[in-house]
Structures are given as structure tokens and as C-alpha cells.
Amino acid sequence: MITMKNRPGTRELYVSDISFQAEEEDLRKLFVLFGTVTSIHMVKDPKSGRFKGSAFVRMATPAPVSYTHLRAHETGSGISYAV
């Protein structure tokens, strides 16, 4: 399951509840469907370096990405999630 938090009009999305096996390219493939992705920061544990299951995705332009959009593209990504 992926949970997203963002304020309307912002370019940065906070994405959580991501599979620990997900990689940056998986997120990029998902979010590029909604516009140009300028950066992805996958949060990692400072001691172990392991991915913690959340990320910040920055888009080139402010675009509302909703759960409805994610549901529509669920089968197109390599990420397992439910909405």
C-alpha cells in the first residue's frame, strides 16, 4: 500500500508504506505518468542504510496526484499497493 501526503499546489509528495523491495526506478515509473519527476529521495536508515519504506518525490510542476489516479495505473507499475 502507498500512502501519499501533499498540499495542493506543491511539487513535493511524501510517499509512505512503500514495499521495502521497491527501488527508485519503480517510483519513477509510477510518478512519470503524472508529469516530469525531478528527484526522488528514498528515506534510508542512517545506521544500516536500508530503505525505510518512504520517499519524497519532487515533480517539475505542481500537479495533484490523487488516489483515483493511482488506482487507474495500479497494474502499470512494479509497486504493489492498494487504495
C-alpha positions as CSV (number, residue, x, y, z in Angstrom):
1,M,0.0,0.0,0.0
2,I,1.2,3.5,-0.8
3,T,0.1,6.5,1.3
4,M,0.7,10.0,-0.1
5,K,0.6,13.4,1.6
6,N,1.0,16.7,-0.1
7,R,-0.5,20.1,0.0
8,P,-2.4,21.3,-3.1
9,G,-0.1,23.2,-5.4
10,T,3.1,21.7,-4.0
11,R,5.7,19.9,-6.1
12,E,6.9,17.5,-3.5
13,L,4.9,14.5,-2.4
14,Y,5.6,12.4,0.7
15,V,5.0,8.8,-0.1
16,S,4.9,6.1,2.6
17,D,4.0,2.5,3.1
18,I,6.2,1.5,0.1
19,S,7.4,-2.1,-0.3
20,F,10.9,-2.5,1.2
21,Q,11.9,-4.2,-2.1
22,A,10.9,-1.1,-4.2
23,E,13.7,0.8,-5.9
24,E,13.9,4.4,-7.1
25,E,13.1,3.3,-10.7
26,D,9.9,1.7,-9.6
27,L,8.7,5.0,-8.1
28,R,9.9,7.0,-11.1
29,K,7.9,4.7,-13.5
30,L,4.8,5.3,-11.4
31,F,5.0,9.0,-11.0
32,V,6.2,9.9,-14.5
33,L,2.7,9.0,-15.6
34,F,1.6,12.3,-13.9
35,G,4.5,14.6,-15.2
36,T,8.2,15.1,-15.1
37,V,9.9,13.7,-11.9
38,T,12.8,15.9,-11.0
39,S,14.1,14.0,-8.0
40,I,13.3,11.1,-5.7
41,H,14.7,10.8,-2.2
42,M,14.2,7.3,-0.7
43,V,14.4,7.6,3.1
44,K,17.1,5.2,4.5
45,D,18.1,4.2,8.0
46,P,21.3,6.1,8.8
47,K,22.9,3.2,10.5
48,S,22.0,0.3,8.3
49,G,21.5,2.1,5.0
50,R,18.3,0.1,4.5
51,F,15.3,1.6,2.8
52,K,12.6,2.6,5.4
53,G,9.6,2.4,3.1
54,S,9.0,6.1,2.5
55,A,10.2,8.6,-0.1
56,F,9.9,12.2,-1.2
57,V,9.0,12.6,-4.9
58,R,9.6,16.1,-6.5
59,M,7.7,16.9,-9.6
60,A,8.7,19.6,-12.2
61,T,5.3,21.3,-11.9
62,P,2.6,21.3,-9.2
63,A,0.2,18.5,-10.1
64,P,-2.5,17.0,-8.0
65,V,-1.8,13.3,-7.8
66,S,-4.8,11.5,-6.3
67,Y,-5.6,8.1,-5.1
68,T,-8.0,7.8,-8.1
69,H,-5.1,8.3,-10.5
70,L,-3.0,5.7,-8.7
71,R,-5.8,3.2,-8.8
72,A,-6.1,3.7,-12.5
73,H,-2.4,3.0,-13.0
74,E,-2.1,0.2,-10.4
75,T,-1.3,-2.5,-12.9
76,G,1.3,-0.3,-14.8
77,S,3.9,-0.2,-12.0
78,G,6.2,-2.6,-10.4
79,I,4.9,-1.5,-6.9
80,S,2.3,-3.4,-5.0
81,Y,-0.2,-1.1,-3.4
82,A,-3.9,-0.8,-2.6
83,V,-6.1,2.3,-2.3
